[in-house]
Amino acid sequence: MDATALRALQAPLKDQYRSTPDSAVITLKAKGSLDDTSIACKVETGRALAVAGLHPATGGSGAELCSGDMLLEALVACAGVTLKAVATALEIPLRAGTVSAEGDLDFRGTLGVDKEAPVGFRAIRLAFALETDAPQEKLDQLLKLTERYCVVFQTLNHKPELAVSASKG
């Protein structure tokens, strides 16, 4: 897809969202079911069933997916798609590229070993390795816009309003 095709694809959506801002607000959903035989949660991905379990550092077998890994994978996926869209819109040619994310966790917090240890990632690093002849100022612009428009990155960067509830089913 080139910049013209991308603009043509997105133009009616942008027009709609400008004229009817409420139509731009969509609720994405995820659903899972608790495994009745192990400490795991079966997450419906729309394409397959992903079974998440404890990370080996918390006593898991490593056979199930780790939700921390899934968070980093979501960041990589979103940042990669966003970068490709921005590169296309800016007509920055990319021959190839990789996206990687890594995050630091202190499992003492997760396991309640140390109340001062944080629960969750204390640092996340996102990196792109791009094969391109584009000048550095174009790459700087690409990175700035990718960061700005990547939904997962911005969600991590600016804490959303969160709510938790439980009910008897």
HUZI-V483175 format. One record per run of one state. SS is the DSSP state (@ for helix, = for strand, . for the rest). FROM is the first residue (numbers start at 1). LEN is the number of residues. If there is no record, write none. Layout:
BEGIN
ss={SS	SS}
from={FROM	FROM}
len={LEN	LEN}
END
This chain:
BEGIN
ss={.	@	.	@	.	=	.	=	.	=	.	@	.	=	.	@	.	=	.	@	.	=	.	@	.	@	.}
from={1	3	20	21	25	31	35	40	45	49	54	56	59	65	66	67	90	96	106	107	111	121	132	136	150	151	158}
len={2	17	1	4	6	4	5	5	4	5	2	3	6	1	1	23	6	10	1	4	10	11	4	14	1	7	12}
END
